[in-house]
Amino acid sequence: RILSCHFIERLELAYLEEAYMNKMRILIYAACLMLFSNEVFATGNVILTKGSDTLLVVAQAWAEAYDRVNPDITVSVGGGGSGTGFDALLKGLVDIANSSRPIDSFELERAARLRIRPIEHTVGYDALAVYIHKDNPLTSITLRQLEDIFGKGAELKNWADLGIEVPGCESQRIVRVGRQNTSGTYTYFRNSILTKSRRFDTGILDMLGSKDVVHLVEKTPCAIGYSGLAYATSMVKMACVSKDEKSTCSTPSIASASDGSYPIVRPLFMYANEPAREVITNYIDWVLSEEGQCIIHRKGYAPVRPVKCE
């Protein structure tokens, strides 16, 4: 059908005066878009989701499982970061924005101007892990030390400043790995470890995805980075983090995320514009059901309530 539209466009433009060519091109593309949109979405059996890379692995698992629960519904999953998900939701390009941070005031103001009402659904919790290379001898770190590594004008630039020497790190200079600023992980880590007047330092390696952060730390003995708990591998260590020097440090886990003992725990969200289609509310209800919550538990995140999983 789209090919036919291109053919018609070429045929029509051959006989039109140049002054009308752009106008006709717009009309023809609009007609093609309407035909395509009607064909795909007329049945209302497609749910489009996009956003958080932290939630991506879980969102994909949910979509696959829901296909078995309700074969008539197709759930499409995309990443790109929480900010990307909100942007698509407010533009009406997706049904659900997956996010690892709450919607911010600017996005809410934009929604109000568009007369859109995004509704928040908490779907799980994540212990935001601090990753170091498996050979790094670091055992624990405080929130203040993390701020002095990642914050503007970083005071801690070398591993010797933390009293350790890292094997395989020739320069002993700390390589900092983070996320791009459209990421909810970026925003939550910044808000958790930096004072309000401080920003991230320059020179941090900003990765596109949560998995990319861990992959770079795996290959870089000098590195330290932050990412979701579900992306841990045997090639990295997760630092034990404490609020301050007087507090007991805690290692990120489902248990420490559930009981709040780990100091960098964040809620994970789904946002949908109200009023939502019934298929969307049914899907979110299923995600919050015991079956859906057992899936997020198996992927390394804490469910919103205690569940009994096989």
N, C-alpha and C positions, 0 to 999 in steps of 0.2 A: 504494500500500500504506500509506503514512504517512497519507494523507487518510482512508483507511478506519479506521485506528487512532483518529484524532481523532473520527470519527463514532461509533465504538463507545464511546469514552470518554464522550461526551456522553449517549449512550443509557443507559449503565450508571449514571452518576452521578445521573440523574434519579430512579432508584428506590432509591438507597442512603441510609442515614441519614448525617447530616453527620459523625458521628464516624469513619466509614470512608472518607470521600471522599479524603483525602490518600493513604491507603494504596493505594487502588485506582488513583489517578492514577499513582503510582510504578510499580505493577505493569504497567499498560498501556503507559507510556512505555518500560519495560524490554523488554517484548515487541516493541514497534515497533523499538527499537534493535537487538535480536537479529535480527529479520527483515532490516533494512537491512544490518547488518554481514555476515550470512551471504551475502546476495545479491552484495555488492561484493567481499568478500575470500575467498570460498570457493574460488575457483580459484587463489589465491595468485599472481596475475599482476600485482599492483600493488605498486610500490615507492614508499613515501612518504619524501620527504626534506625537511628544513627547517633553517634556521639562518642562517649567515653571509651578510650582504649583499655582502661582498667577493667571495664565491664565487658569488653569485646568477647573474650573467651567464654564468659558465662552466657552472654546474649546469644552466641552461636549455639551453645549447648541447649539453651531454652528453645530456640527456634527449631532445632532438630527434634527435640522431644515433643514439642507441641504438634509437629507434623504427624506424629503417631497418635496423639490425643485427639486432634481434630484435623484430619487429612484435607478437609475442604478449605482450610485457611493456610495461606503462605505467609510466613514471617521473613522479611528481608532485613539483613543486619549489615550496618556499615559503621566504621570507626571514624577516626579523624580528630578526636578530642571532644570534651564536653562543650566547649564554646561553639564548635562546628555543629554539634547536635542541636543546641539552642537556636542557632541561626537558621538551620533548616526547619525547625519546628515553627518558628515565628514567621517564616516565609510560606508555610503551608506545604513544604516539600516532603515532610515525614509525619507520621502519626505519633511517634514516641521519640523523645530525646533521652538517651541514656547519659547519666552524668555522675561524676565522682565528686561533685561540689553542688551546693545549693545555687539556684538561679540568682544572679546578682541584680542590684538595683537598676542598672542601666537596661538590662534585658527586660525587667519588669515594666519599666517606663515605656520601652518600645512596644511591649505587649499591650499596654494600656492604650497607646496611640492607635494600635491596630485593632483594638477592641477584642483582644484575645485573652483568654484566662487559662494560663498553664497551671495544672494541678500537680502537686508533688506527691510521689509515692515512694516511701523508703523501702528498698527491696533487699538490703543486706548491709554488712559492715566490713570494712577492710582495714587491716593493720598496715599502714604505709611503711614499708621496710626500707632500711638503709643498707645498701649492698656494698660489700667490699670483696676483693679478690680472695679466693680460697686460701692463698698462702699468706695473707695479711695477718699479722699477730694481734691486731687490735681486738680487744675483748669487749669493751664497753665505751660508750660515748654519751655525752650529755646534750640536751637541747641547745645550751649556750655554745658548746663547742661546734655543733652543726651550724649555728648562726655565724660563728667566726670563720667557718670554712666557706659557706655559700653566700654570706652577706656582703654587701658593698664594702670595699676596703678590707677584705678578708685578712684577719690577723693571723690565722693559721694557714700557712702556705705549704709547709713541708711536714712530712710524717714525723720528723724529729721534734716538731713543736708539740706533738702528742706523746712524746717519749718512746717512740718505737722506730724500728728500721724494717722496711718491707723488702723481703727477698725478691729479686728480679726487677726492682724499681731503681734503675741506675741513678737517676737524678734525685730520688727521694722527694720530689715535688708532687703535691697532691693534685691529681687530675679529677676535676669535678664534672659529673655527668648529671644532666637533668632533662626536663621536657620543654617543649615549645610553649609559648604563652597562651595558646588556645586550649591547653590541656587542663582539666580539672585537677590532676595530680600536681601540676606546677602551682596552681592557685592554692591548693590546700597545704602543700608543703611550705610555701612562702608564708601563709597566714599562721602556720603552726610553729615555725621556728624563728621567724624574723619579727623584731619589734616593729610597731606600726610606722615608724619614721624611716625604716631601713628597707632597701631594695636588694634584689639579687645582684651579686657582683658580675662584672663583665668577664668574659673568658670561659664561662661554663659551657660545656658541650651540650647543646639542646637537641635531643633526639625526637624523632617523629612519633615513636610508639613506646609503650611500656616494655615490650619485649626487647626493643633495641637498646634500652638502658642496661638491662641485665647482660645482654650479649656483649656490649662493649666492656663492661666491668670484668666479665669472664676473661677477656683477652688482654686486659690492661692491669698489671700488678699495682700500678700507682693509683688506680681509680677508686672513687667512692661515688655512689649514685643513689637515687631514690626511685622506687617503683612499687607497684602493687605486690602484695604477698603471693598471689597466685603465680607469679612469674619466676619464683625461686628455682634454681637448678643446683645440681651437685657441684658445679664449678664455681659457685660464689658462696660467701658467708653473709648472714644477716646479723648486723651489729646489735648488741644488747643496748637499749637506749633508756636513759633515765632523765627525769625532769631537771634534776640538778645534782650536784656532787653529794648531797646528803641523802638522796633517794636511792632506793634499790632499782637496779636496771631491769628491764623486761625485754624478752625476745619476742618478736612478732609471731603470732600464731592465731588460730581460730579461737582458742581459749582466751588468750590475752586481749583479743579484740572484743570478745563477748563480755568479759568481766571488767573491761576498761583499765586493766593494769598496764597495758602498753600505752605510752603517752602520745602516740600519733595514730589515733583511730578515727576513721571518717565514715559517715554513712554513705551509702550508694543509692542513687535515685533513678526512677523513671518519671518523666514528665509527659503529660498528654493534655492537649487543649480541650477544654470543656465548652459545650457538651461533646463528649466523645461517642463515636459509633459503638454499638453494642459489642461488636467483635473485638474492639480494643479493650473495653472494660472487662470483657470475659478473659482476654489474654492476661491482663494485669492481675486479675483475681487468681488465675491459675499460677502465675509466677509467685504469688504470695501464699499459695496453698502449700501443703506439706510436700507434695511432689516437686514443685518448683523450688522450694527452699532447700530440699535435699540436694538438688542439682548445684545450687550456689555453694553449699557446704562441701560437696565433693570437689569443687573447683578451687577450694582454698580460702573461701570467705566465710564470715560468720553470718548465719541466717538472722532474720529479724526477731525470731522467737525460738525457744527450744523445740527441736523436731526429732523424731525417731526415724532414722534412715537405715536401710539395709546395708 
